Amino acid sequence: MTFSDVRPRISRRSLFQCLVATAFIALTFLAMDVFVGAGLVSSLGASTFIVLAMPHTRAARTDALMGGYILGTFFGTMCSLLTQVTWLHFLGVSPIYLRYVAGGLAVGLTMLAMVSINVGHPPAAGLALGYALDPWDLRTVIFVLAAGLLLAMVKRVFRRRLRDLT
């Protein structure tokens, strides 16, 4: 296949679903007016793609979305706290290495938990990594979980019109 063989497939359905995704992201950030780190924002963007462009996949189910977000938030925030354990600094462990370990643990533990209880939502691993590496506060946690819930509600409202685009 060459580049000239690729034809764009923009249908009314795909245009509609992409406009819903655009509106969801823009309105969520406008309404909540919260600054969140790049890792958390990119996870929300990836979740929006999965839920609105591939709504009939297992990863787009509400239990996977919210289960993944809850697990990613839990393990990411807990691993972030690992970097603040002062006794590790006294042992001569560099803070930057603690961040590397915290990021790896956040992703690994989130993955293990998601596959163990069958709520796989890949962006949740990125969410956990974002929490482990970026500064966060309670407002950020509430924002991310509320955005996940809003995304699930948007999917429910448009469920009859949504089709898998990929």
Rosetta blueprint (number, residue, H / E / L):
1 M L
2 T L
3 F H
4 S H
5 D H
6 V L
7 R L
8 P L
9 R L
10 I L
11 S L
12 R H
13 R H
14 S H
15 L H
16 F H
17 Q H
18 C H
19 L H
20 V H
21 A H
22 T H
23 A H
24 F H
25 I H
26 A H
27 L H
28 T H
29 F H
30 L H
31 A H
32 M H
33 D L
34 V L
35 F L
36 V L
37 G L
38 A H
39 G H
40 L H
41 V H
42 S H
43 S H
44 L H
45 G H
46 A H
47 S H
48 T H
49 F H
50 I H
51 V H
52 L H
53 A H
54 M L
55 P L
56 H L
57 T L
58 R H
59 A H
60 A H
61 R L
62 T H
63 D H
64 A H
65 L H
66 M H
67 G H
68 G H
69 Y H
70 I H
71 L H
72 G H
73 T H
74 F H
75 F H
76 G H
77 T H
78 M H
79 C H
80 S H
81 L H
82 L H
83 T L
84 Q L
85 V L
86 T H
87 W H
88 L H
89 H H
90 F H
91 L L
92 G L
93 V L
94 S L
95 P H
96 I H
97 Y H
98 L H
99 R H
100 Y H
101 V H
102 A H
103 G H
104 G H
105 L H
106 A H
107 V H
108 G H
109 L H
110 T H
111 M H
112 L H
113 A H
114 M H
115 V H
116 S H
117 I L
118 N L
119 V L
120 G L
121 H L
122 P L
123 P H
124 A H
125 A H
126 G H
127 L H
128 A H
129 L H
130 G H
131 Y H
132 A H
133 L H
134 D L
135 P L
136 W L
137 D L
138 L H
139 R H
140 T H
141 V H
142 I H
143 F H
144 V H
145 L H
146 A H
147 A H
148 G H
149 L H
150 L H
151 L H
152 A H
153 M H
154 V H
155 K H
156 R H
157 V H
158 F L
159 R L
160 R L
161 R L
162 L L
163 R L
164 D L
165 L L
166 T L
